[in-house]
């Protein structure tokens, strides 16, 4: 597996010349709000560094945030983040 350190990604981003989506509002990529994380994932779709960003995050075991269009929580990729709080009660079958 190819190693993609944060420094390597930063150099590749600088070489591209255009600002990356995550360079404007970095807080969006580490928000606690599920809607913010979904927006960050959508912004990653057109990023030219999406694949190396994701590969590097997996290799480094990033603990949280959106990396390469995927949400990381506790070092694992999750499909979506649940909102904080207690889940609603399910209606009991009669």
URUR-V624140 format. One record per helix or strand. SS is the DSSP state (@ for helix, = for strand). FROM is the first residue (numbers start at 1). LEN is the number of residues. If there is no record, write none. Layout:
ss=SS from=FROM len=LEN
ss=SS from=FROM len=LEN
//
This chain:
ss=@ from=6 len=11
ss=@ from=21 len=3
ss=@ from=26 len=5
ss=@ from=34 len=11
ss=@ from=50 len=11
ss== from=64 len=4
ss== from=70 len=4
ss== from=76 len=3
//
